[in-house]
């Protein structure tokens, strides 16, 4: 999808092949470039069935194809430290994204952009 984020990394983990909107991997790529170290996405797109199977809410942003969970910084075998998590969250927030630091990952999504997205949908200029 981008130089550092693969389809496999971004697609729904149930195997249905659902992919996020391209704005998600593009934003992850930009943040990765600013950080200067690898970041890894544990989850981006989720179909409703998979979202329910992991116990997430139906109103989650993942099935809207506009979210990602970032769980590792620098090395694939290391969880994000609290410092890394705050750093990642701050970069996303500075670019207008919603970011929430969790115990072992950072959730980022585009809920702050919803008014603009809804307007574009009404004008038929944007599709997930």
C-alpha positions in Angstrom: 0.0 0.0 0.0 2.9 2.3 0.8 6.7 1.8 1.0 6.5 0.6 4.6 2.9 -0.7 5.1 1.8 -3.8 3.3 -1.7 -5.0 2.3 -1.3 -7.9 4.7 -0.6 -5.5 7.6 -3.6 -3.3 6.7 -6.3 -5.8 5.8 -8.9 -7.3 8.1 -7.4 -10.2 10.0 -10.4 -12.5 9.4 -9.2 -13.0 5.8 -12.1 -11.3 4.1 -9.7 -8.9 2.3 -11.2 -5.7 3.5 -8.7 -2.8 3.3 -8.7 0.7 5.0 -9.1 3.9 3.1 -5.8 4.9 1.6 -5.6 7.9 3.9 -4.7 5.5 6.8 -1.5 3.9 5.4 -0.5 7.3 3.8 -0.8 9.0 7.3 1.1 6.1 8.9 3.8 6.5 6.3 4.1 10.2 6.9 4.3 9.7 10.7 6.9 7.0 10.2 9.0 9.4 8.1 8.8 12.1 10.8 9.8 9.7 13.5 12.7 8.3 11.6 12.1 4.8 13.0 9.8 2.0 11.9 6.3 1.8 13.4 4.1 -1.3 13.0 0.4 -1.5 12.5 -1.4 -4.3 14.4 -4.8 -3.5 13.0 -6.4 -1.2 10.5 -9.5 -2.4 8.6 -12.0 -4.6 10.3 -15.2 -6.0 8.9 -18.2 -5.8 11.3 -18.1 -9.6 11.8 -14.4 -9.6 12.9 -14.9 -6.5 15.0 -17.7 -8.2 16.9 -15.6 -11.4 17.2 -12.9 -9.6 19.1 -15.4 -7.8 21.4 -15.2 -4.4 19.9 -18.1 -2.0 19.6 -20.3 -1.8 16.5 -19.6 2.0 16.4 -15.8 1.4 16.3 -14.0 3.5 13.7 -12.1 0.4 12.3 -15.1 -0.9 10.3 -15.5 2.6 8.9 -12.0 1.9 7.4 -10.6 5.1 9.0 -8.5 3.8 12.0 -5.3 2.0 12.9 -3.7 0.6 16.0 0.1 1.1 16.2 1.8 -1.2 18.6 5.5 -1.3 18.0 8.2 1.3 17.4 11.7 0.6 16.2 11.8 -3.2 16.4 9.2 -5.8 15.5 9.8 -7.7 18.8 9.2 -4.7 21.1 6.0 -3.2 22.4 5.7 0.6 22.3 7.0 2.2 25.5 4.9 4.9 27.2 7.3 7.5 25.8 7.0 6.2 22.3 3.2 6.0 22.6 3.0 9.7 23.6 5.3 10.7 20.8 3.3 8.8 18.2 0.0 10.2 19.6 1.3 13.8 19.6 2.4 13.5 15.9 -1.0 12.2 14.8 -2.9 14.9 16.9 -0.7 17.6 15.4 -2.0 16.4 12.0 -5.7 16.6 13.0 -6.2 12.9 13.9 -7.7 11.5 17.1 -5.2 9.5 19.1 -5.6 7.4 22.2 -2.7 5.7 24.0 -3.6 2.3 25.4 -1.5 -0.1 27.5 0.2 -1.7 24.5 -0.7 0.3 21.5 -1.8 3.7 20.2 -5.2 3.9 18.5 -5.5 6.6 15.8 -8.6 7.5 13.8 -10.2 10.2 11.7 -13.2 11.0 13.9 -12.1 14.6 14.1 -12.5 14.8 10.3 -16.0 13.4 10.2 -17.7 16.7 9.3 -15.5 17.1 6.3 -15.8 13.4 5.3 -19.6 13.6 5.6 -19.6 16.7 3.4 -17.4 15.0 0.7 -19.7 11.9 0.8 -22.7 14.1 0.2 -20.9 15.6 -2.7 -19.9 12.2 -3.9 -16.2 13.2 -3.9 -15.0 10.6 -1.4 -15.5 6.9 -0.8 -13.8 4.7 1.8 
